[in-house]
Amino acid sequence: MCENHDPRTIDRRTLLRVAGAAGIGASLVGVAAAPAFAANSQNGWSGITSSSDTRLDRSFKASGVAFPGGVRRGDVSTVLRYVASEFHRTVEPLVVGWCWGWADRDIRGKEVLSNHASATAIDVNAPDHPLGAEGTFSTSQVTRIHQILDMCEGTIRWGGDYSGRKDEMHFEINVPPSSSALPRVAAKLLGAVVTGSQLAITAADASKVFYADGSGRMVNLWFSGGDSGWHGPSAIQGTTGANGAVSAAKNGRNVFYTQSDGTIANSWFDGSKWNGPYALPAEGNNPVVAPTARMSRVFFTKDDGSIANAWRGSDGAWRGEGRIPGKAAGPLASQGDGNRVFFTDEDGYIANSWFNSGSWHGSSRIGGKGTYPAASENSVNPTVFYISAGGVLKVVKWEHGVWSDPVTIPGNPVGPLDVSADGSHVVYAEADGQIRNTWRGGSGAWHANDLPGKGSNPVIADNERRVVFIGEDGRIYNTWRSAATDGNWAGPSRISHLD
């Protein structure tokens, strides 16, 4: 057992209490002259001596498993819950009755309050990882534990990393109460502090959400259905550069982003873990993966606005970078098969370039002046939406070999647009932050309605049943509709299981 839970004879602090109560402290040799015990635990947090102390979160659970004794409320609880939940998910399942938290005790063999006494430490599956034992976890399990610690940015220490006696069941807060790191990490773990202006989702049902956290690390949240709900955030192998733009393939197993050195990188999920980053032979900004091209083409812009792409050959190797006609003054969009890319050109007009007969052609204007083009996945007759220079929502469509004239539809967006796969829904935020949905009815007429929630940068699932967005507090939310909601939009709900 951990030093805080090992049965032992009466300790010095207990003896002092008993002696004081009996009025005999002065007659105890070597006790009366001893210095008073520090009020703080080893990591600098104040000790808690009563189970009724309001600083204790006695109901603390992780992945449904209770930790008798509880932990300290607030940021400590948030971070330790993340550690325990990720341990349960990626290392080994937590066992009921084998985990615990607060205990008013000293470090075993020392006259120093343990971090358990300040409710800033937990023990997990203690009987399988006893105090002093080494190698109770496999090499792969240790790797996953360190991935959890990496996500916590030094605010957590694991007993398996102690230089002396190991305590592999044990995780503790590793910063003092005055540290600014703990609240920042706690906010990040709650889905906050998105550095970029872009979220990426698995397009089919939005059950995975990818983004760059406040440290530029690639992370994801995921929905498992049933009572489990949302999980994460969990670290992905990779770190973004300054703008934090992220693009995800439809299968949710490949994510693309720009690294701090400017290279376009890819992290991928092999069914059990995230791998990468793999640097593509390309450098640029704001990568966009073609949605239905089997992750075989990624578009991006150069510092001077030039458009380029990298592509994966039949042998699986990435090649590039290849230049595409045109210069972009803002983000790019792609049709489904990756054979057409849309952008705002140097003069402010919506334009496109296209691939045909083995080479790229263009650029050619397809609409009026505008920003934030977004396209449906239809590769035969793509639909493109954009925000006009006057701030209204416009749509153009490729039909019979020509682009239609721009049509004004309901909506006054102020930021990025996102479009469902078939082009029947487009979501955006308006000037007051209201998340809004413009949709095409059965008659072909366009309508608009407010969705629950305010924020920015919404993205919509292909099944048009979930919208994910950054809330006004910088955290990630979703709104949804289903048979259970009679087809009406419900929410918004913050999508971190730590809340």
N, C-alpha and C positions, 0 to 999 in steps of 0.2 A: 504493500500500500504506500501511497504518497506520504511524505513526512508529516502532513497534517492529519492523517487518518490512521496512523500506526498506533495501536494500543500500547501504552507505556505506563510506567509508574508516575506518581505525582511530579509535575515539573516545578521549576523554581518559581515561576510566576504564580502558580496555584498555591505553592507553599507560602509565598508572601501574603496572598490574600487571606489564607487561613490564619497565619500568624497575626496579621493585623487585627482580624476579627477577635482573636483570643487575647490580644494585648500582650503577647509574648515575643513579638518580633525582635526586641532588643536583646533577648537572651539567646537567640539562635546564632551560633558561631558562623561567621562568614556570610550571614544573610542580612542582618540589619545594616551592615556597612556597604552592601552592594548598591550600585547605582540603580536608579529607577529605570523601568523598562520604557523604551521609546514608544510613543503613541503611533508611530508610523510603521508599516510593514516594509519589507526589504526593498520594494520598488518605490517607496516614498508616499504611498497612499495611507490615509488614516485608518487605524484599526476599527473594527466593528465588534462590540462585545455582546450584543443582544440580538436575538432572532427577531425581535419586534422593531428593530431600527428601521426607520422609513427609507433609509438609503438602500436597503436590500430589495431586490426583485425576487421574492420568494417563489414566484410562479414560473421562474425561468425554465424554458424547455428549448430543445433543439431537435428538429425532425421528429417531434412528438415525444421525445424522451426527457423526463424530468431530471433535474440536477438538484437533489436534496441540499438544502442550505441556501441555494440561490446564488446570485451574483449581484454586483453593484449595479444600480440603475443607470440609465443614460447611455453614454457612448461606450462604456465598458461592456454593458449588456449587449449592445449592438455588435461589437467586434467579436466578443467571445461566442455569441450565437452564430455568427458567420463561420468562425473556426470550427465549432462543433458540427454545424450542419454540413459543411464541406467535408469534414472528416468522415461523417456518416455516408456521404454520397460518393466520395472518391477513394477513401482509404479502407474503411471497414464499417459495417453497421454498428451504431451505438447499441449497447445492451442495457435494457431496463434494470436498474438496481446496481449497475457497475459504474455509474458516473455521479459526480458530486461537485459542489462548489464551495460556498463559505463554510469555514470552521474557525472558531476562535482559539487558535493554537500558535505555538512557536514553530520555527524550523527545527526539525528533529536534530537534537544534539547541539543546538545553539540557543542563545538567549536573544533571539531576534524574531519579531513577529513574521510569520509566513505571509506570503501574498494571499493565501486563502483567508487569513484573518481580516484582510481589508476587502474581501469579496472581489478580488481582481484576478482570480485564477480558477481553473477547472481541471478536473481529472477525468479521463475518458477510458472506459473499459479497463479499469484498474487491475482486476485479477489477472488479465492476460499480459499486462505490462508492469510488473511489480517494480517498486523502488530498488534501484541498484542494478537491475538486470539490463543487459545490453543485447541488441540484435533481436528484439521482440517483434520488429517490423521487417518485412522484406525490403530489398533494395528499391523495388518499384513503389512500395508504400512510402518509404522515406522520401523519394522523389516527389510524390504527390503531397506529402506533408509540407515540404519546402515550397511547393507551388502555392499552397494556402498561405504560408508565411510571407511569401513574396507579395501576394495581394495585399497584405496588411502593412507593408512598407516599414518594417522594423518595430511596429507597435506591439508585436507578440513575440515571446520567446518560448521555444519548445524545450522541455527537460531533456530530450534526447540529444540536444546540442550543448549541454553543460560540459565544461572542461573537466570537472571532477566527477563525482558520483552522478550517474545518469538517473533520470526520472521520466521514462518515456511515456507515461500516462498523462503528463502534466503540461499545461499551456498557461501562460501568465502574461498579464500586461507588462510591457517592458519600457514604459515611459512614465515620467512623473505626472501628477495632476496638472501641472502648469504647462505641459507640452501642448502645442497647437496641432501636433500630428494626429493625435487620437480623434478629436472632433472632425478633422478633415477626412481621415480614413473612414470614420463611421458614416459621414455624409456620403462618401463615395460608395460604400457598401449598401447604402439604402437606395442606390440608383441615381445619385446626384452628381453634379459637377461634370457635365458633359462638355468637353473642350471644343468639339467641332459643331458645325451647324447641321450635321447629318446623322440620322439614324439609318440603319440597314436592317431589314427583316427577311425572314424566309417568306417568299412572296405568297405561297399557297394559302397559309392560314395565320401568318404572323406569330407562330408559336416560338420563334427564336428572334431575339433582338440583339443586335451588335452595335457597339459604340466605343468611343475612346473615353476613358475616365479622366479625372482631373490631373493624373500624372502622365497622360498620353498612352496608358496601357490599353491594349485591346481586351475587351471583356464582353460577356454575353449574359443575357437573361433568357430563360426558356420556360415554356408552359407544358406541363405533363398531363393536364386534364384531371377530371375527377375532383377529389378533395385536396389533391396535392397542390394545385394552383401553380403560381409562378415560383421559380427558383433562381438563385444567383444573387449578385453577379459572380461569375466565375472567370478566372483569367484565361485568356487565349495567348499563345506564344506570339508576341509581337508588340511593338511600340510605334505609335504614329508620330508624325512630325507636328508642325505648329498648328495646322488647321483641323486636324482630327477627322477629315472626311473618310468615310467608310463605304464600301460597296460589297454586298454579299450575293453569292450565287443562290439560285432558287432552292437548291437542295439543302441549304443551311450548313454545308460542310466546307465551303470555301469562302474566305473573306479577303478582300484586297484593300490596300491602304498605302499611303506614302510614308516611308520611314524618315527619321530625322536627317539622314544623309541625302534625301531626295529620291532614293530608289523606290520603285513600285514593288511592293512585297505581297506575298500570299501566305496565309496560314490555313491549314486544312485539318479536318477531323477524320480520323481513320476508323471510327466506330467505337473506339475506347478512349482516345485522348486527342488533344490538339497538338499539331506539329507545326514547325516553322520557327521563324519566318524564312521563306524562300524568296530571295531577291530576283525579280524578273530582270531581263536585260533591257531595262528601261528606267528613265528618270522623268518625273513630272508631278503634277498636282491633280487633285480631285478625280481619282480613278473611278471609272464606271464600267462594270462588267456587263456584257450583253446578256440579257435575261434568259434567253432560251438557246444560246449557242454552246451549251455544254461547257461553260467556263472556258471557251477557247479563244475569246477576244476581250481585251480590256482597253478602253479608251482613256486618254488623259490629256492634259494640256501642259505645254512647256511654259517657262517663265515669260516668254514673249507672246504668249497666247496661241502659238502654233499648236495644231492638233496632231496627236500621234496615237499609235496603238501597238500593243504587243499581242502575239497570238501563239497558240499552242498547236504544234504540228501533229500529224498522225502518229508520230513516234512518241508523243507525250512531252516533248521538250518545248520550252517557251522560246520564242524568237522575237526579235524586235531590236530597236524600236523602228517602226515604219511611219513615215510622215503621211498625213492626210491633208488634202487641199482645204484651205480656210484657216482663219484665226478666230479664236473665241474670246469674248469678253464676259466670261462667266461660266457656270457649270454646263456640262454636256448631258445629253440624253441619247439613248440608243433604242432602235426598234428591236424586236425580239431576236432575230437571227444575227444581229451584229453587222448587217450589210448596209446600214444607214445610221448616221450620227447627226444629231441636231444641236444647234447652238445659237447664241446671239453673236452676230458678226461684228467686225470692227466699227461699223457704222450704226450699230444698234438694231439691225433687222434680224428676224428669226430666219435661219438658213439651215441648209443641210448639205452633206457630202455623202456619196454612196459608192458601194463596191459593185463592180460589174465586169465580167470578162477578164478577171484576174488583176484588175487595178482599180484604184480609187479615182473618183471623178468629183467635180464641183469646184468651189462651192456655189450653191444656188439658193436664192431667197425664196421662202415659201410663205411668208406672212409679213405683216407690218412690223414696226418697231416694237420691241418687247424684251422681256427677260424671263428667266426660269422656264425654259421649254421642258415639257415632260411628255412622254410618248406611250401609247399603248403597245402591246407586244405583237400585234398583228403585223406580220412581215409582208403581206400582200397589199393591204389597204390600211396603213398605219394612220392613227389619229394623233395629232399633236396639239397640246394645250400650251398657252403662255399668258403672261401678264402684259397687257398692252402698255404703251407709254403713258396712256391716260389712267392706268391702274385698274382696268377692267379685265375680266377673264375672256380669252378668245380661244377659238378652236379652228383648226384646219384639218382637212382629210385628203389623202391621196386616193383618187378614184379615176378609173378609166385613163390612167397614164398621165394625169395632171393633178396639181394641187388645187383644192377648192379655194374660193375667196374666204378670208377670215370671217367668222361668225361670232358675234358677241353673245355670251351666255351668262346666266346669273352668277355674280361673285365679284368681290373686290379684294383679291389676295394681296398680301404684302411680303410674301416670302416664298420659299420653295413649294412647288406643287408635287403631288404624287398621284399616279393614275392606276386604276385597276387594270388587270391584264387585257380585258376586252374593251377598255376605253369608255365604259359606261359611267364611271364614277371618278371624280377628281376631288382631292381633299387639300385643304390649305388653312392658313390662319389669316384673319382679317386684322385691321389696324388696332382694334381693341383686344386682340389676342384670342377672340372667339374662334374655335375650331369649326370649320364649315365643310359641308359636302355638297357638291353640285353633281346632279345625276340625270341621266336620260331615261325618260319613261317609255312605256310600250308604244306610245304614239310617235316617239321621236322627239318630243318636246323636252327641253331642259328645265330642271327645277333645282332649288337649293334649300337646304335646311341646316340649322345649327346642330352641332353634335355636343354632347355633354363635355364640358371642360374648356379651359383656356390655356394657351401656351403658344408653341411654335413647332415648325418642322414636322407636321404629321405625315405618316406613311400608312397606306391602306393595304390590307391583305387581298390577294386575288379573289378569294371567295366573298369579298365585300362584307365580311362579318366582324372585322376587327380593325380599329385604327389606333396606332401607337403614336404618341407625341411627347415632346418635352414640355412639362408643365411650367407655370410661372415661377415655381420655386426651384427650377433647374433639375427636377427629378423626372423620371420617366413614368408616364401614365398610359392607360388604354381605355377605350370605350368599345363596346361590343353589342351585338344583337344576335338573338337566337330564338328558337321556338319558345324557350322559357321566358323570354321578354316580349313575346307576341310580335316579334319582328321590330320592336322599337329599340332604339339605342339606349344602352344602360351605362352607368358609370358617372364620372370617371373613377378609375381605381389605380392607385400607385402599384406598380408591378414588381415590387421586391418582396420576397417571402420574409424578410427581416422586419417588416413593418408591424 
